[in-house]
Amino acid sequence: MYALKTPLNIVERGFLRSAISGLNQSARLRRFVTTAM
């Protein structure tokens, strides 16, 4: 069980990190668009 849980945890963490970075990028883009306007 533990051996299966560890890779899943790593994948989950990577997915969370990518989702967070995507949110940050979209927020930055939105801020840039509002400043340009």
N, C-alpha and C positions, 0 to 999 in steps of 0.2 A: 504493500500500500504506500509506504513512504517513498519507495523508489519511483513510483508512478507520480506521486504528489510533487516531488521536487521539480521535474521538467515542466510540469503544468504551472507551477508557481512562477518559474522563470519566464515562461511564455506570457502568463497573465501580467507580470510586472512589465515586460517589454511592450505589451499591448497598451497598458495603462500609460506608460511613458510616451508612447507614440500618440495616443489620444490627447494627452495633456499638451504635448508640443504642437499638435495640430490646432488645438484650441488657442494656444498662445499666438500661433502664426495668424490665425483668422482674426483675432482681436487686434493684432498689430496692423493687419491689412485694413481692417475697418477704421482704425484710428487714422491711418495714413489717408484713406479716402475722405474721411470727415475733415481732416486738416487741409487736403487739397481743395475741397469744396469751400 
